[in-house]
Amino acid sequence: MAKVFFTANLRRHVDCGAMEAEGVTVGDVLSRVFAIQDRLGAYVLDDQGALRKHMTILVDGQRVRDIERLTDPVRPNSEVWVMQALSGG
């Protein structure tokens, strides 16, 4: 199962620890996590199921490319990091 981690700044808003979930895509894995933590899903995804603009997801250290449908592949031993995107200048 993939391991899903949430950064400290996200855990400050939603009580969520690291979790494990099965799936072959980012969307599959997150749907299983959000089935347990539904409040977290509303914070990370918009009403269309796309990644919110202030969020980013890394799979094995690489930023996901498909932020609308979350079809990037996930291996059984992948690490998925969900975090708030930082911007500024």
FISEMAR-531002 format. One record per residue (C-alpha): x, y, z. Coordinates in steps of 0.02 Angstrom, whole numbers, plus 50000, padded with zeros to 5 digits. Layout:
BEGIN
<<X Y Z>>
...
END
This chain:
BEGIN
<<50000 50000 50000>>
<<50055 50177 49966>>
<<50096 50285 50116>>
<<50011 50455 50120>>
<<50086 50595 50222>>
<<50019 50768 50264>>
<<50136 50911 50307>>
<<50128 50996 50476>>
<<50050 51156 50409>>
<<49905 51053 50337>>
<<49885 50952 50497>>
<<49863 51117 50588>>
<<49700 51145 50492>>
<<49640 50965 50483>>
<<49683 50829 50609>>
<<49764 50697 50497>>
<<49910 50581 50522>>
<<50003 50474 50398>>
<<49895 50339 50320>>
<<49912 50191 50203>>
<<49796 50162 50056>>
<<49786 50054 49901>>
<<49765 50120 49726>>
<<49849 50132 49556>>
<<49826 50321 49535>>
<<49837 50471 49650>>
<<49648 50488 49638>>
<<49621 50307 49690>>
<<49734 50324 49842>>
<<49661 50491 49896>>
<<49481 50431 49877>>
<<49518 50293 50003>>
<<49601 50415 50122>>
<<49460 50541 50105>>
<<49330 50406 50137>>
<<49403 50401 50313>>
<<49445 50587 50326>>
<<49305 50673 50229>>
<<49344 50846 50299>>
<<49520 50828 50231>>
<<49453 50791 50057>>
<<49354 50953 50054>>
<<49510 51048 50103>>
<<49623 50968 49971>>
<<49503 50950 49823>>
<<49379 51071 49747>>
<<49196 51029 49711>>
<<49246 50954 49542>>
<<49373 50836 49621>>
<<49524 50933 49558>>
<<49669 50985 49667>>
<<49640 51156 49744>>
<<49757 51292 49686>>
<<49837 51313 49858>>
<<49881 51126 49868>>
<<50016 51017 49791>>
<<50047 50830 49791>>
<<50211 50738 49768>>
<<50225 50554 49724>>
<<50397 50483 49762>>
<<50468 50659 49761>>
<<50390 50711 49595>>
<<50250 50838 49582>>
<<50091 50766 49506>>
<<50055 50824 49329>>
<<49869 50791 49317>>
<<49795 50908 49447>>
<<49619 50896 49375>>
<<49588 50708 49368>>
<<49734 50647 49478>>
<<49779 50506 49359>>
<<49966 50504 49397>>
<<50020 50325 49437>>
<<50056 50263 49613>>
<<50154 50105 49652>>
<<50116 49994 49802>>
<<50271 50060 49892>>
<<50251 50243 49841>>
<<50256 50390 49960>>
<<50123 50521 49927>>
<<50146 50691 50009>>
<<50000 50812 50018>>
<<50046 50990 50061>>
<<49995 51169 50046>>
<<50081 51256 49902>>
<<50179 51410 49953>>
<<50195 51562 49844>>
<<50259 51736 49861>>
<<50405 51839 49810>>
END
